[in-house]
Amino acid sequence: MKVEGLTLKRNRSFGRARGFPKGQDSFLRSRELTKKEFHPQEWLIHQMLRVAGFSSILIIGLIFIFLFKEAVLFFTTAHPLSLIGTWDYDAWEEKNIFKVMWQAASVVPKYSLIPLICGSFLVAVPATLIAALFGIGGAVYLSEIASARTRETLKPTLELLAGIPSVVMGFFMLAVAASLIQDIFHTKFRLNAFVGALGVAVLTIPVVMTIAEDAMRAVPRELRDASYALGATRWQTILGTVIPAAVSGISAAVILGFGRALGETMVVVMATGNAALVTGNVFSSVRTMTANIAAELGAVAQGSEHYYALFLVGAFLFTVTFFLNFVAEMVLNKMRSRLRM
């Protein structure tokens, strides 16, 4: 009670010092001023932003439910082991063979995810490595070396790469780059995983570069000044101070870039050859999960086993990309909290 009395007296004395009427404390006076300054437009904008935020969560949840609702129906007609391979009689070998392949249009349908997963990673991993190399290099230049005028000109120009339609990039890789790469590397297949990876890498570079550059610019200036004070050169400061301090943000940029590469569709449909093979050869034709869905979903009978198998592929891809985005966000939050300390 004494503490509340002291607080009330302080508020009243503060109100009298500010010119408020005697006997009216500053807290109540501030409440009245706040009520008088209420703007319906601001309240409406606030509510619209709130609805937009909750709607995005709701939409993601509905997508998740829809995908998995259709995907689980696959197991009502097929054995879970069929996602790995299927026993089938081979007339050439004259015996049953465990075949690891995706061959939906067959006497014995085969829905192995192994070829699709191999194809997806055989495109996404090289694409992420290429994008990380150029993206992190570009981020170092924009953050630590380029002048302000150069940065203001170059950064928006590089970010325009993210606006290139993937079908345009896919057509360029199909019509121009594929023949050029075959002439240089003398590959057996003109359309292969490496051609698709190059096209996906071009679209992934802006994602990696933007996030990595933001992470480097978030490093406190005091760390750079301390490095220079110890006699370090600019490159020693970049390699020994800035990059280690921003390594969490750079890692998140690479993870998000990998998720972007894994979910690309049109480039891989047009440039990888679309052969569902289990291979580790980057110059071999492959089929990714996204390309498989795009190529077959439009022609499949709704409610069939093949239909549910495609939804299972989509659910698996959704889970992987969601997990990658979640990990990247956790890494970014860790970096932000560490820099605030």
HUURFEN-V115954 format. One record per backbone hydrogen bond with DSSP energy under -0.5 kcal/mol. NH is the residue of the N-H (numbers start at 1). CO is the residue of the C=O. If there is no record, write none. Layout:
NH/CO + NH/CO
//
This chain:
5/1 + 6/2 + 7/3 + 8/4 + 9/5 + 10/6 + 11/7 + 12/8 + 13/9 + 14/10 + 15/11 + 16/12 + 17/13 + 18/14 + 19/16 + 20/15 + 24/21 + 25/23 + 26/11 + 29/25 + 30/26 + 31/27 + 32/28 + 33/29 + 34/30 + 35/31 + 36/32 + 37/33 + 38/35 + 43/39 + 44/40 + 45/41 + 46/42 + 47/43 + 48/44 + 49/45 + 50/46 + 51/47 + 52/48 + 53/49 + 54/50 + 55/51 + 56/52 + 57/53 + 58/54 + 59/55 + 60/56 + 61/57 + 62/58 + 63/59 + 64/60 + 65/61 + 66/62 + 67/63 + 68/64 + 69/65 + 70/66 + 71/67 + 72/68 + 74/71 + 75/72 + 76/73 + 77/74 + 78/74 + 82/79 + 83/80 + 84/81 + 85/81 + 86/99 + 88/97 + 90/95 + 91/89 + 94/90 + 95/90 + 97/88 + 99/86 + 99/97 + 100/98 + 101/99 + 103/101 + 103/110 + 106/104 + 109/107 + 110/103 + 112/101 + 113/83 + 114/83 + 117/113 + 118/114 + 119/115 + 120/116 + 121/117 + 122/118 + 123/119 + 124/120 + 125/121 + 127/123 + 128/124 + 129/125 + 130/126 + 131/127 + 132/128 + 133/129 + 134/130 + 135/131 + 136/132 + 137/133 + 138/134 + 139/135 + 140/136 + 141/137 + 142/138 + 143/139 + 144/140 + 145/140 + 145/141 + 146/141 + 151/147 + 152/148 + 153/149 + 154/150 + 155/151 + 157/153 + 158/154 + 159/155 + 160/156 + 160/157 + 161/158 + 162/159 + 163/160 + 164/161 + 168/165 + 169/165 + 170/166 + 171/167 + 172/168 + 173/169 + 174/170 + 175/171 + 176/172 + 177/172 + 178/173 + 180/176 + 181/177 + 182/178 + 183/179 + 184/180 + 185/181 + 186/182 + 189/283 + 190/188 + 192/190 + 192/271 + 193/284 + 194/282 + 196/192 + 197/193 + 198/194 + 199/195 + 200/196 + 201/197 + 202/198 + 203/199 + 204/200 + 205/201 + 206/202 + 207/204 + 208/204 + 209/205 + 210/206 + 211/207 + 212/208 + 213/209 + 214/210 + 215/211 + 216/212 + 217/213 + 218/214 + 219/216 + 223/220 + 224/220 + 225/221 + 226/222 + 227/223 + 228/224 + 229/225 + 230/226 + 231/228 + 232/227 + 237/233 + 238/234 + 239/235 + 240/236 + 241/237 + 242/237 + 243/238 + 245/241 + 246/242 + 247/244 + 250/246 + 251/247 + 252/248 + 253/249 + 254/250 + 255/251 + 256/252 + 257/253 + 258/254 + 259/255 + 260/256 + 261/257 + 262/258 + 263/259 + 264/261 + 269/265 + 270/266 + 271/267 + 272/268 + 274/286 + 275/286 + 276/274 + 277/275 + 279/277 + 282/280 + 284/281 + 286/272 + 289/116 + 292/288 + 293/289 + 294/290 + 295/291 + 296/292 + 297/293 + 299/296 + 300/296 + 300/297 + 304/301 + 308/304 + 309/305 + 310/306 + 311/307 + 312/308 + 313/309 + 314/310 + 315/311 + 316/312 + 317/313 + 318/314 + 319/315 + 320/316 + 321/317 + 322/318 + 323/319 + 324/320 + 325/321 + 326/322 + 327/323 + 328/324 + 329/325 + 330/326 + 331/327 + 332/328 + 333/329 + 334/330 + 335/331 + 336/332 + 337/333 + 338/334 + 339/335 + 340/336 + 341/337
//
